[in-house]
Amino acid sequence: MPPRSQPLLDSGITGSARHLLALPLLLLIAMSGQVVAASSSAAADDIGIETLTVRADGAEDIDLDTSLYLPAATQDTPAPAVIVGHGFGGSKDSVETEALALAEDGYVVLTYSARGHGASGGLIGLNDPEFEIADLSGMIDTLAERSEVATDSDGDPVVGVTGASYGGALSLLGAAYDDRIDAIVPQITWNSLTRSLFPDQVGAPEADAFAGAPAPGQDGVFKKLWAGLFFSSASGLGGGDPGEDRADEPAPGTLGVTDLTCGRFRAQVCQAYQEAAVTGRLTPEIADILDRVSPAGVLDRIDAPTMLIQGLSDSLFPLSEADANARGIAENGTPVKMVWYRGGHDGGTDQDDVVRLRALTVAWFDHYLKRTGPDPGTSFEFPEPNALAAGLSASGDADERISTAPAYPGLAATD
């Protein structure tokens, strides 16, 4: 058998980039997209964990590898549920720490490896509504059948969704396509994957955007390094049943060079990447694929209260992506809270950030899912290292104060 061909983008990763990939923090954030930086080896004594294989019905029948975290108290009293999505190239194991923390706060927590990741079957469609988002709805169906999960009505569990990067987009798109989702906390994710990967080749930013996107140009760059890191991380992902019938895979004996470099990507996604890697240009065909998996076009469907967490150190999904999400969702009259922190896909997250963001996430879900916690409001929180601006409250030490404004600029306060 001839040697396996290397993905095209591999040649675009410089020596310095390869060195960065060896750093644990960047691996954690870029490949798994998680804010939490540690993994727990054992669950608390009062939390049971069930490993389940869920059959995803629909355009393709595949098996998804899931874990269900069940606080002991839910045997007698049903509790709200939270689905935690993982980052690109990760799996359900990537979010174990966050799942345990939420379970310890009394939530039933479901994690699963997205199709094409970990031990789940199927091929990666980048959060395609027909595949990954349909899978999320299937997970909600699974929760609705569990006696441990509180429900609003038959088939409608009380459920929130959170996740970072790839998992953050899952939260937004899921809320747009499934109105059973009651609250979401997307982290460091995109509004338009088209603009995120081709920042100068799309339309001009809104004139009143607080965190603006780059101005368009005739020959804008394609973020080949970032796209290359993600494509490389998934082109050789293991997992799933090696003998499983996958709709997009060619018949035995028909493999070509392109097939060998696509790994677990859907053929259309793989071809779009390879064309972009060669030409650096955004074609209508590539734009169609990226637009389909972008929340930008469906924000008007989201009525689940949304807390957006975005990092200041993020050259992949900058603040402008959260800005666009906030504006689009708020136009529906949906409560939107914005939180900035110093980390992101470029690194910089510290333990203080982890503790603060986790507390904010729990407070958001306590109010909108448990319906017992205080109203978290729609204030805007951001790091303020310098002298405080007039009229802002602050907490934290001299090196990093966290300032709070009544609302995100351009959005009306609701508290």
HELIX and SHEET records of a PDB file:
HELIX    1   1 LEU A    8  GLY A   12  5                                   5    
HELIX    2   2 GLY A   15  LEU A   21  1                                   7    
HELIX    3   3 PRO A   24  LEU A   26  1                                   3    
HELIX    4   4 LEU A   27  SER A   32  3                                   6    
HELIX    5   5 ALA A   72  GLN A   75  5                                   4    
HELIX    6   6 LYS A   92  VAL A   95  5                                   4    
HELIX    7   7 GLU A   96  GLU A  104  1                                   9    
HELIX    8   8 GLU A  132  ALA A  144  1                                  13    
HELIX    9   9 TYR A  166  TYR A  177  1                                  12    
HELIX   10  10 LEU A  193  LEU A  197  1                                   5    
HELIX   11  11 LYS A  224  SER A  235  1                                  12    
HELIX   12  12 VAL A  257  CYS A  262  1                                   6    
HELIX   13  13 ALA A  267  THR A  279  1                                  13    
HELIX   14  14 PRO A  284  ARG A  292  1                                   9    
HELIX   15  15 PRO A  295  ARG A  301  5                                   7    
HELIX   16  16 LEU A  319  ALA A  330  1                                  12    
HELIX   17  17 GLN A  351  PHE A  365  1                                  15    
HELIX   18  18 ASP A  366  LYS A  370  3                                   5    
SHEET    1   A 6 ILE A  47  ALA A  56  0                                        
SHEET    2   A 6 ILE A  62  PRO A  71 -1                                        
SHEET    3   A 6 VAL A 108  TYR A 112 -1                                        
SHEET    4   A 6 ALA A  81  GLY A  85  1                                        
SHEET    5   A 6 VAL A 159  ALA A 164  1                                        
SHEET    6   A 6 ILE A 181  GLN A 187  1                                        
SHEET    1   B 2 THR A 151  SER A 153  0                                        
SHEET    2   B 2 ASP A 156  PRO A 157 -1                                        
SHEET    1   C 5 THR A 306  GLY A 311  0                                        
SHEET    2   C 5 VAL A 336  TYR A 341  1                                        
SHEET    3   C 5 PHE A 380  GLU A 384  1                                        
SHEET    4   C 5 ARG A 401  ALA A 405 -1                                        
SHEET    5   C 5 SER A 393  GLY A 396 -1                                        
END                                                                             
